[in-house]
Amino acid sequence: MLFRVDPSSPQPLFEQLAASIRSSVGRGAVTAGERLPSAREVADALDINVHTVLRAYQALREEGLIDLRRGRGAVVTEKATTYSSVGLAIPELVAEARRRGLTAAALIALVREEYSS
């Protein structure tokens, strides 16, 4: 599993990590029932504080994307199938937006507007 963070980004590291994990789930790289690496392993690999990883895992737990269990660690829930099916449609949506000349910001605005209505 390859998760990424950019220490120079203004976005908090825990949010970047949570987004990276969501993205991996959306692409199908991480599936329901799969165990995520321990917080210590992720922290060591990314050279970040273990509490940052735990905060990201907690955010994903609150979304229902992972389940945190003592002794088992972080396990991806069945909600991952929903993320993957939606995630698989995203490349098509982005390709269509590019063909029509929409910027990323315009596409995001359209998605936000649709989502909130």
DSSP file (Angstrom, degrees, kcal/mol; ACC not computed):
  #  RESIDUE AA STRUCTURE BP1 BP2  ACC     N-H-->O    O-->H-N    N-H-->O    O-->H-N    TCO  KAPPA ALPHA  PHI   PSI    X-CA   Y-CA   Z-CA
    1    1 A M              0   0    0      0, 0.0     2,-0.6     0, 0.0    29,-0.0   0.000 360.0 360.0 360.0 132.0    0.0    0.0    0.0
    2    2 A L        +     0   0    0     18,-0.1     2,-0.4    19,-0.0    22,-0.0  -0.924 360.0 175.7-117.2 109.8    1.3    3.3   -1.0
    3    3 A F        -     0   0    0     -2,-0.6     2,-0.4    39,-0.1    14,-0.1  -0.868  12.7-157.2-110.2 147.1    0.1    6.3    0.9
    4    4 A R        +     0   0    0     -2,-0.4     2,-0.3    12,-0.2    16,-0.2  -0.937  15.9 175.3-129.5 148.1    1.4    9.8    0.3
    5    5 A V        -     0   0    0     -2,-0.4     3,-0.1    15,-0.1     8,-0.1  -0.974  21.6-142.5-141.2 154.7    1.6   13.1    2.1
    6    6 A D    >   -     0   0    0     -2,-0.3     3,-2.1     5,-0.1     5,-0.1  -0.925   5.4-162.9-120.1 103.9    3.3   16.4    1.2
    7    7 A P  T 3  S+     0   0    0      0, 0.0    -1,-0.1     0, 0.0     6,-0.1   0.729  90.6  57.3 -59.2 -21.6    4.9   18.1    4.3
    8    8 A S  T 3  S+     0   0    0     -3,-0.1    -2,-0.0     2,-0.0     0, 0.0   0.547  84.9 103.7 -87.3  -6.4    5.1   21.4    2.4
    9    9 A S  S <  S-     0   0    0     -3,-2.1     4,-0.1     1,-0.1     7,-0.1  -0.453  73.5-134.8 -74.2 146.4    1.3   21.5    1.7
   10   10 A P  S    S+     0   0    0      0, 0.0    -1,-0.1     0, 0.0     3,-0.1   0.689  82.0  97.0 -73.0 -16.1   -0.9   23.8    3.8
   11   11 A Q  S    S-     0   0    0     -5,-0.1    -5,-0.1     1,-0.1    -2,-0.1  -0.546  91.7-100.5 -72.7 134.3   -3.4   20.9    4.2
   12   12 A P     >  -     0   0    0      0, 0.0     4,-2.1     0, 0.0     3,-0.3  -0.210  26.6-122.1 -55.5 145.3   -2.8   19.1    7.6
   13   13 A L  H  > S+     0   0    0      1,-0.2     4,-2.7     2,-0.2     5,-0.2   0.863 110.7  55.4 -59.6 -39.1   -0.9   15.8    7.3
   14   14 A F  H  > S+     0   0    0      1,-0.2     4,-2.4     2,-0.2    -1,-0.2   0.885 108.7  48.5 -64.7 -35.7   -3.7   13.8    8.8
   15   15 A E  H  > S+     0   0    0     -3,-0.3     4,-2.5     2,-0.2    -1,-0.2   0.897 111.3  50.3 -68.6 -39.7   -6.2   15.1    6.2
   16   16 A Q  H  X S+     0   0    0     -4,-2.1     4,-2.3     2,-0.2   -12,-0.2   0.924 112.3  47.2 -62.0 -44.1   -3.7   14.3    3.4
   17   17 A L  H  X S+     0   0    0     -4,-2.7     4,-2.3     2,-0.2    -2,-0.2   0.929 111.9  49.1 -64.7 -45.3   -3.2   10.8    4.7
   18   18 A A  H  X S+     0   0    0     -4,-2.4     4,-2.6     1,-0.2    -1,-0.2   0.911 112.4  49.3 -60.2 -42.0   -7.0   10.2    5.1
   19   19 A A  H  X S+     0   0    0     -4,-2.5     4,-2.6     2,-0.2    -1,-0.2   0.887 109.3  52.4 -64.1 -39.2   -7.5   11.5    1.5
   20   20 A S  H  X S+     0   0    0     -4,-2.3     4,-2.1   -16,-0.2    -2,-0.2   0.900 111.2  46.4 -64.1 -40.8   -4.7    9.2    0.2
   21   21 A I  H  X S+     0   0    0     -4,-2.3     4,-2.3     2,-0.2    -2,-0.2   0.919 111.6  51.2 -67.9 -43.3   -6.4    6.2    1.9
   22   22 A R  H  X S+     0   0    0     -4,-2.6     4,-3.0     1,-0.2    -2,-0.2   0.920 110.1  50.7 -56.7 -43.9   -9.8    7.2    0.5
   23   23 A S  H  X S+     0   0    0     -4,-2.6     4,-2.2     2,-0.2     6,-0.2   0.909 108.3  51.0 -61.8 -43.7   -8.2    7.5   -2.9
   24   24 A S  H  <>S+     0   0    0     -4,-2.1     5,-1.9     1,-0.2     6,-1.3   0.892 112.9  46.5 -61.3 -39.5   -6.7    4.0   -2.6
   25   25 A V  H ><5S+     0   0    0     -4,-2.3     3,-1.1     4,-0.2    -2,-0.2   0.926 110.9  52.4 -66.7 -44.8  -10.1    2.6   -1.7
   26   26 A G  H 3<5S+     0   0    0     -4,-3.0    -2,-0.2     1,-0.3    -1,-0.2   0.834 109.9  48.3 -61.3 -34.1  -11.8    4.5   -4.5
   27   27 A R  T 3<5S-     0   0    0     -4,-2.2    -1,-0.3    -5,-0.2    -2,-0.2   0.545 115.8-115.5 -82.4  -7.6   -9.3    3.1   -7.0
   28   28 A G  T < 5S+     0   0    0     -3,-1.1    -3,-0.2    -4,-0.4    -2,-0.1   0.560  83.0 122.8  84.3   7.3   -9.8   -0.4   -5.7
   29   29 A A  S   <S+     0   0    0     -5,-1.9     2,-0.4    -6,-0.2    -4,-0.2   0.760  79.3  38.2 -71.9 -24.3   -6.2   -0.7   -4.5
   30   30 A V  S    S-     0   0    0     -6,-1.3    -2,-0.3    -9,-0.1     2,-0.2  -0.998  84.0-166.4-126.3 129.5   -7.5   -1.4   -1.0
   31   31 A T    >   -     0   0    0     -2,-0.4     3,-2.1     1,-0.1    45,-0.3  -0.701  32.3 -72.6-118.9 166.8  -10.7   -3.5   -0.6
   32   32 A A  T 3  S+     0   0    0      1,-0.3    45,-0.2    -2,-0.2    46,-0.1  -0.265 118.0  22.4 -56.0 136.6  -13.2   -4.4    2.0
   33   33 A G  T 3  S+     0   0    0     43,-3.1    -1,-0.3     1,-0.3     2,-0.2   0.233  91.8 129.8  89.4 -13.8  -11.9   -6.7    4.7
   34   34 A E    <   -     0   0    0     -3,-2.1    42,-2.8    43,-0.1     2,-0.4  -0.518  56.7-128.1 -77.5 140.8   -8.3   -5.7    4.0
   35   35 A R  B     -A   75   0A   0     40,-0.2    40,-0.2    -2,-0.2     3,-0.1  -0.738  17.0-137.9 -89.7 132.7   -6.1   -4.6    7.0
   36   36 A L        -     0   0    0     38,-3.2    38,-0.4    -2,-0.4     3,-0.1  -0.498  35.7 -88.9 -80.6 157.5   -4.3   -1.3    6.8
   37   37 A P        -     0   0    0      0, 0.0    37,-0.1     0, 0.0    -1,-0.1  -0.263  55.8 -88.7 -61.0 155.2   -0.7   -1.1    8.0
   38   38 A S     >  -     0   0    0      1,-0.1     4,-2.4    -3,-0.1     5,-0.2  -0.225  35.4-111.4 -62.0 156.7   -0.3   -0.3   11.7
   39   39 A A  H  > S+     0   0    0      1,-0.2     4,-2.7     2,-0.2     5,-0.2   0.887 119.9  52.7 -57.3 -39.9   -0.2    3.4   12.6
   40   40 A R  H  > S+     0   0    0      2,-0.2     4,-2.6     1,-0.2    -1,-0.2   0.905 108.2  50.1 -64.5 -41.1    3.5    2.9   13.6
   41   41 A E  H  > S+     0   0    0      2,-0.2     4,-2.5     1,-0.2    -2,-0.2   0.927 113.7  45.0 -62.9 -44.7    4.3    1.3   10.2
   42   42 A V  H  X S+     0   0    0     -4,-2.4     4,-2.5     2,-0.2     5,-0.2   0.926 113.1  51.0 -64.9 -44.6    2.7    4.2    8.3
   43   43 A A  H  X>S+     0   0    0     -4,-2.7     5,-2.0    -5,-0.2     4,-1.1   0.918 112.9  45.5 -59.6 -44.8    4.3    6.8   10.6
   44   44 A D  H  <5S+     0   0    0     -4,-2.6     3,-0.2     3,-0.2    -1,-0.2   0.918 113.3  49.5 -65.1 -43.1    7.7    5.3   10.0
   45   45 A A  H  <5S+     0   0    0     -4,-2.5    -2,-0.2     1,-0.2    -1,-0.2   0.867 120.9  34.9 -64.7 -37.0    7.2    4.9    6.3
   46   46 A L  H  <5S-     0   0    0     -4,-2.5    -1,-0.2    -5,-0.2    -2,-0.2   0.481 105.8-124.1 -97.2  -3.9    6.1    8.5    5.9
   47   47 A D  T  <5 +     0   0    0     -4,-1.1     2,-0.3    -3,-0.2    -3,-0.2   0.933  68.7 125.2  58.2  49.1    8.3   10.0    8.5
   48   48 A I      < -     0   0    0     -5,-2.0    -1,-0.2    -6,-0.2     2,-0.1  -0.824  69.0 -79.4-129.0 170.2    5.4   11.5   10.4
   49   49 A N    >>  -     0   0    0     -2,-0.3     4,-1.4     1,-0.1     3,-0.9  -0.442  32.1-129.9 -72.7 141.1    4.1   11.3   14.0
   50   50 A V  H 3> S+     0   0    0      1,-0.3     4,-2.4     2,-0.2     5,-0.2   0.818 108.9  60.1 -61.0 -31.1    2.2    8.2   14.9
   51   51 A H  H 3> S+     0   0    0      1,-0.2     4,-1.9     2,-0.2    -1,-0.3   0.804  99.7  56.6 -68.0 -28.1   -0.6   10.4   16.4
   52   52 A T  H <> S+     0   0    0     -3,-0.9     4,-1.9     2,-0.2    -1,-0.2   0.915 108.8  46.1 -65.6 -43.6   -1.0   12.0   13.0
   53   53 A V  H  X S+     0   0    0     -4,-1.4     4,-2.8     1,-0.2    -2,-0.2   0.921 111.4  51.7 -64.8 -44.0   -1.7    8.6   11.5
   54   54 A L  H  X S+     0   0    0     -4,-2.4     4,-2.4     1,-0.2    -1,-0.2   0.867 108.0  52.4 -62.2 -35.6   -4.1    7.7   14.4
   55   55 A R  H  X S+     0   0    0     -4,-1.9     4,-2.1     2,-0.2    -1,-0.2   0.901 110.5  47.5 -66.8 -40.0   -6.0   11.0   13.8
   56   56 A A  H  X S+     0   0    0     -4,-1.9     4,-2.1     2,-0.2    -2,-0.2   0.927 112.4  49.3 -64.5 -45.2   -6.4   10.1   10.1
   57   57 A Y  H  X S+     0   0    0     -4,-2.8     4,-2.1     1,-0.2    -2,-0.2   0.895 109.9  52.1 -61.1 -40.3   -7.5    6.6   11.0
   58   58 A Q  H  X S+     0   0    0     -4,-2.4     4,-2.5     2,-0.2    -1,-0.2   0.906 107.7  51.4 -63.3 -41.8  -10.0    8.1   13.5
   59   59 A A  H  X S+     0   0    0     -4,-2.1     4,-1.3     1,-0.2    -1,-0.2   0.910 111.5  47.4 -61.1 -41.9  -11.4   10.4   10.8
   60   60 A L  H  X>S+     0   0    0     -4,-2.1     5,-2.2     1,-0.2     6,-1.0   0.844 109.9  53.5 -68.6 -33.2  -11.9    7.4    8.5
   61   61 A R  H ><5S+     0   0    0     -4,-2.1     3,-1.0     1,-0.2    -2,-0.2   0.914 105.8  52.6 -65.2 -43.0  -13.5    5.4   11.3
   62   62 A E  H 3<5S+     0   0    0     -4,-2.5    -1,-0.2     1,-0.3    -2,-0.2   0.818 108.0  51.8 -63.3 -30.3  -16.0    8.3   11.8
   63   63 A E  H 3<5S-     0   0    0     -4,-1.3    -1,-0.3    -5,-0.2    -2,-0.2   0.624 115.6-119.0 -77.7 -13.8  -16.8    8.1    8.1
   64   64 A G  T <<5S+     0   0    0     -3,-1.0    15,-0.4    -4,-0.6    -3,-0.2   0.579  82.9 117.9  85.4  10.7  -17.4    4.4    8.5
   65   65 A L  S   <S+     0   0    0     -5,-2.2    12,-2.5    -6,-0.2     2,-0.3   0.816  77.2  24.6 -81.5 -31.2  -14.7    3.5    6.0
   66   66 A I  E     -B   76   0A   0     -6,-1.0     2,-0.5    10,-0.3    10,-0.2  -0.918  67.4-141.5-130.3 160.1  -12.5    1.6    8.4
   67   67 A D  E     -B   75   0A   0      8,-2.9     8,-2.7    -2,-0.3     2,-0.6  -0.983  14.4-148.6-118.7 129.9  -13.1   -0.3   11.6
   68   68 A L  E     +B   74   0A   0     -2,-0.5     2,-0.4     6,-0.2     6,-0.2  -0.886  22.2 174.9-102.8 120.6  -10.6    0.0   14.4
   69   69 A R  E >>  -B   73   0A   0      4,-2.3     4,-2.7    -2,-0.6     3,-1.4  -0.986  35.8-111.7-129.7 134.5  -10.3   -3.1   16.6
   70   70 A R  T 34 S+     0   0    0     -2,-0.4    -2,-0.0     1,-0.3     0, 0.0  -0.401 105.9  10.2 -60.5 130.0   -7.8   -3.8   19.4
   71   71 A G  T 34 S+     0   0    0     -2,-0.1    -1,-0.3     1,-0.1     0, 0.0   0.108 127.7  60.0  87.1 -23.4   -5.5   -6.6   18.2
   72   72 A R  T <4 S-     0   0    0     -3,-1.4    -2,-0.2     1,-0.2     2,-0.2   0.628  87.9-155.3-107.3 -20.6   -6.7   -6.4   14.6
   73   73 A G  E  <  - B   0  69A   0     -4,-2.7    -4,-2.3   -38,-0.1     2,-0.6  -0.494  51.1 -11.9  80.9-151.0   -5.8   -2.9   13.8
   74   74 A A  E     - B   0  68A   0    -38,-0.4   -38,-3.2    -6,-0.2     2,-0.4  -0.785  65.2-174.9 -93.9 121.3   -7.6   -0.9   11.0
   75   75 A V  E     -AB  35  67A   0     -8,-2.7    -8,-2.9    -2,-0.6   -40,-0.2  -0.960  27.4-118.7-119.8 133.1   -9.8   -3.0    8.8
   76   76 A V  E     - B   0  66A   0    -42,-2.8   -43,-3.1    -2,-0.4   -10,-0.3  -0.503  33.6-138.3 -71.1 132.5  -11.5   -1.6    5.7
   77   77 A T    >   -     0   0    0    -12,-2.5     3,-1.7    -2,-0.2     4,-0.2  -0.221  27.9 -95.4 -85.9 176.4  -15.3   -1.9    6.0
   78   78 A E  T >> S+     0   0    0      1,-0.3     3,-1.9     2,-0.2     4,-0.5   0.700 114.3  80.9 -64.8 -19.8  -17.9   -3.0    3.4
   79   79 A K  H >> S+     0   0    0    -15,-0.4     4,-1.8     1,-0.3     3,-0.7   0.733  74.5  78.4 -59.1 -19.8  -18.5    0.7    2.7
   80   80 A A  H <> S+     0   0    0     -3,-1.7     4,-2.9     1,-0.2    -1,-0.3   0.820  83.3  61.5 -59.0 -31.9  -15.3    0.4    0.6
   81   81 A T  H <> S+     0   0    0     -3,-1.9     4,-2.2     2,-0.2    -1,-0.2   0.874 103.7  49.1 -64.8 -35.2  -17.4   -1.2   -2.2
   82   82 A T  H <X S+     0   0    0     -3,-0.7     4,-2.1    -4,-0.5     5,-0.3   0.934 111.6  49.0 -66.6 -45.6  -19.4    2.0   -2.4
   83   83 A Y  H  X S+     0   0    0     -4,-1.8     4,-3.2     1,-0.2    -2,-0.2   0.914 112.3  49.1 -59.1 -43.6  -16.2    4.1   -2.6
   84   84 A S  H  X S+     0   0    0     -4,-2.9     4,-2.3     2,-0.2    -1,-0.2   0.907 109.5  49.9 -67.4 -40.3  -14.8    1.9   -5.3
   85   85 A S  H  X S+     0   0    0     -4,-2.2     4,-0.6     2,-0.2    -1,-0.2   0.907 117.4  40.7 -66.3 -37.9  -17.9    1.9   -7.5
   86   86 A V  H >X S+     0   0    0     -4,-2.1     3,-1.0     1,-0.2     4,-0.8   0.910 113.3  55.8 -70.6 -42.0  -18.0    5.7   -7.3
   87   87 A G  H >< S+     0   0    0     -4,-3.2     3,-0.5    -5,-0.3    -2,-0.2   0.831 101.0  57.6 -59.4 -34.1  -14.2    5.9   -7.7
   88   88 A L  H 3< S+     0   0    0     -4,-2.3     4,-0.4     1,-0.2    -1,-0.3   0.771 104.1  53.0 -69.2 -24.6  -14.3    3.9  -10.9
   89   89 A A  H <X S+     0   0    0     -3,-1.0     4,-2.0    -4,-0.6    -1,-0.2   0.688  91.6  77.5 -81.6 -18.6  -16.6    6.5  -12.5
   90   90 A I  H <X S+     0   0    0     -4,-0.8     4,-2.9    -3,-0.5     5,-0.3   0.911  87.5  53.9 -63.6 -46.2  -14.4    9.4  -11.6
   91   91 A P  H  > S+     0   0    0      0, 0.0     4,-2.4     0, 0.0    -1,-0.2   0.892 110.7  48.9 -56.2 -37.6  -11.8    8.9  -14.4
   92   92 A E  H  > S+     0   0    0     -4,-0.4     4,-2.4     2,-0.2    -2,-0.2   0.922 111.5  48.7 -65.3 -43.9  -14.6    9.0  -17.0
   93   93 A L  H  X S+     0   0    0     -4,-2.0     4,-2.4     2,-0.2    -1,-0.2   0.919 113.0  47.1 -61.3 -45.4  -16.1   12.1  -15.5
   94   94 A V  H  X S+     0   0    0     -4,-2.9     4,-2.4     2,-0.2    -1,-0.2   0.906 111.2  51.4 -65.0 -41.9  -12.7   13.9  -15.5
   95   95 A A  H  X S+     0   0    0     -4,-2.4     4,-2.4    -5,-0.3    -2,-0.2   0.918 111.2  47.8 -61.3 -43.3  -12.0   12.8  -19.1
   96   96 A E  H  X S+     0   0    0     -4,-2.4     4,-1.7     2,-0.2    -2,-0.2   0.908 110.7  51.5 -64.3 -42.1  -15.4   14.1  -20.2
   97   97 A A  H  <>S+     0   0    0     -4,-2.4     5,-2.7     1,-0.2     4,-0.2   0.905 110.6  48.8 -61.7 -41.2  -14.8   17.4  -18.3
   98   98 A R  H ><5S+     0   0    0     -4,-2.4     3,-1.5     1,-0.2    -2,-0.2   0.920 108.0  53.8 -64.1 -43.7  -11.4   17.8  -20.0
   99   99 A R  H 3<5S+     0   0    0     -4,-2.4    -1,-0.2     1,-0.3    -2,-0.2   0.853 111.4  46.8 -58.7 -33.6  -12.9   17.1  -23.5
  100  100 A R  T 3<5S-     0   0    0     -4,-1.7    -1,-0.3    -5,-0.2    -2,-0.2   0.396 118.9-111.8 -92.0   3.2  -15.4   19.9  -22.8
  101  101 A G  T < 5 +     0   0    0     -3,-1.5     2,-0.2     1,-0.2    -3,-0.2   0.660  61.8 152.4  81.6  16.4  -12.7   22.3  -21.6
  102  102 A L      < -     0   0    0     -5,-2.7    -1,-0.2    -6,-0.2     2,-0.1  -0.581  39.9-130.1 -79.8 142.2  -13.7   22.5  -17.9
  103  103 A T     >  -     0   0    0     -2,-0.2     4,-2.3     1,-0.1     5,-0.2  -0.409  25.7-108.0 -80.2 165.6  -11.0   23.3  -15.4
  104  104 A A  H  > S+     0   0    0      1,-0.2     4,-2.7     2,-0.2     5,-0.2   0.907 121.8  53.1 -60.2 -41.3  -10.6   21.1  -12.3
  105  105 A A  H  > S+     0   0    0      1,-0.2     4,-2.2     2,-0.2    -1,-0.2   0.891 108.8  49.0 -62.8 -39.4  -12.1   24.0  -10.2
  106  106 A A  H  > S+     0   0    0      2,-0.2     4,-2.2     1,-0.2    -1,-0.2   0.908 111.7  48.6 -67.0 -41.6  -15.1   24.2  -12.4
  107  107 A L  H  X S+     0   0    0     -4,-2.3     4,-2.5     2,-0.2    -2,-0.2   0.927 111.5  49.6 -63.7 -44.7  -15.7   20.4  -12.2
  108  108 A I  H  X S+     0   0    0     -4,-2.7     4,-2.8     1,-0.2    -2,-0.2   0.908 109.8  51.8 -60.6 -42.0  -15.3   20.5   -8.5
  109  109 A A  H  X S+     0   0    0     -4,-2.2     4,-2.5     1,-0.2    -1,-0.2   0.903 109.8  49.4 -62.3 -40.9  -17.8   23.3   -8.2
  110  110 A L  H  X S+     0   0    0     -4,-2.2     4,-2.5     2,-0.2    -2,-0.2   0.910 112.0  47.8 -64.2 -42.3  -20.3   21.4  -10.4
  111  111 A V  H  X S+     0   0    0     -4,-2.5     4,-2.8     2,-0.2    -2,-0.2   0.926 112.5  48.9 -65.2 -44.4  -20.0   18.3   -8.2
  112  112 A R  H  X S+     0   0    0     -4,-2.8     4,-2.1     2,-0.2    -2,-0.2   0.919 112.1  49.0 -60.7 -43.4  -20.3   20.3   -5.0
  113  113 A E  H  X S+     0   0    0     -4,-2.5     4,-0.8    -5,-0.2    -2,-0.2   0.933 114.2  45.0 -62.8 -46.0  -23.4   22.1   -6.3
  114  114 A E  H >< S+     0   0    0     -4,-2.5     3,-0.7     1,-0.2    -2,-0.2   0.907 112.5  51.8 -63.9 -42.3  -25.0   18.8   -7.4
  115  115 A Y  H 3< S+     0   0    0     -4,-2.8    -1,-0.2     1,-0.2    -2,-0.2   0.861 109.9  48.5 -64.5 -36.3  -24.1   17.1   -4.1
  116  116 A S  H 3<        0   0    0     -4,-2.1    -1,-0.2     1,-0.2    -2,-0.2   0.583 360.0 360.0 -83.3  -9.0  -25.7   19.8   -2.0
  117  117 A S    <<        0   0    0     -4,-0.8    -1,-0.2    -3,-0.7    -2,-0.2   0.481 360.0 360.0 -92.1 360.0  -29.0   19.9   -4.0
